[in-house]
Amino acid sequence: MTEMQFQCLGCGHASEMFGFVKEVFNECAKNWGPETLMKELDCVRKIFRASEDFEGKGLHAKAEEVLSMLIKKVISPKDACSSMLQFFKYGVTEFSVTGSSSKNILALTTQHVDTPLPSAAAINVAKSTINFSPATAMLDKQMDALKADVKPLALEPHFNLSKDDGFKSLETIVKCKEAEAKLFQRLADDARREVDGYRQIVRAKSDKLEEEYATKIAKLCLQETEERRRKKLEELKFLENSHCDYQNMKMRMQAEIASLLERMEATKKMWV
């Protein structure tokens, strides 16, 4: 893996640095002032100085080129911002902002990695050293004006290369990561609430099914009980009828026996 990686100290997640810088420029670059833009470009230039992949080298060369032009006031911050956004949109194209080949820039970047930014005295450059296309007549006028005004530009008021720049860039990265973490946390909370809602629905459905099951079981048990009661009543009625028949037969037999005894007594008296 040759791409530059960014290791988040908060979540430990590794992000592809080129895509992260692209996202930061797309979201925030339009709101940056000239000084912030120059500081961010310098941070990008330093970060991707040791990059070995094609996109990282192209971004390093592009940032260094645009930063140099901003220091020389060859282009405006708005045009520099648009140039970087176009670079992130279309990638490393054949020609850069100044019209020079990006391949030559990448070769020079590889050979001169530690080349410092041009000083204020180097602003007074000859017009022939910069390759302008015919459509850049306005830049010619600006260069003529710079040649007329030979006052050196002080870099300190506009661009201070200090540790604070790196801290501010890291602060921007941390803020983006915090926003990303908040977004993921909000999505996790929404998913948790949705799961809780589903659990409540399942619990309610389960309680309803258990209640219906208990009701059906109770009705079934009641029907069985009614059937058993009916059978017991029939058996009791049969026993009562049997008992009544038995009592009638007993009384009839007693009456017959009593009648036979009376006849025996009468016959006995007749024979005596």
PyMOL commands that set and color helices and strands:
alter all, ss='L'
color gray80, all
select helices_A, chain A and resi 17-31+34-50+54-71+77-90+102-111+120-123+127-129+137-148+155-158+163-271
alter helices_A, ss='H'
color red, helices_A
select strands_A, chain A and resi 5-7+14-16
alter strands_A, ss='S'
color yellow, strands_A
deselect
rebuild
show_as cartoon
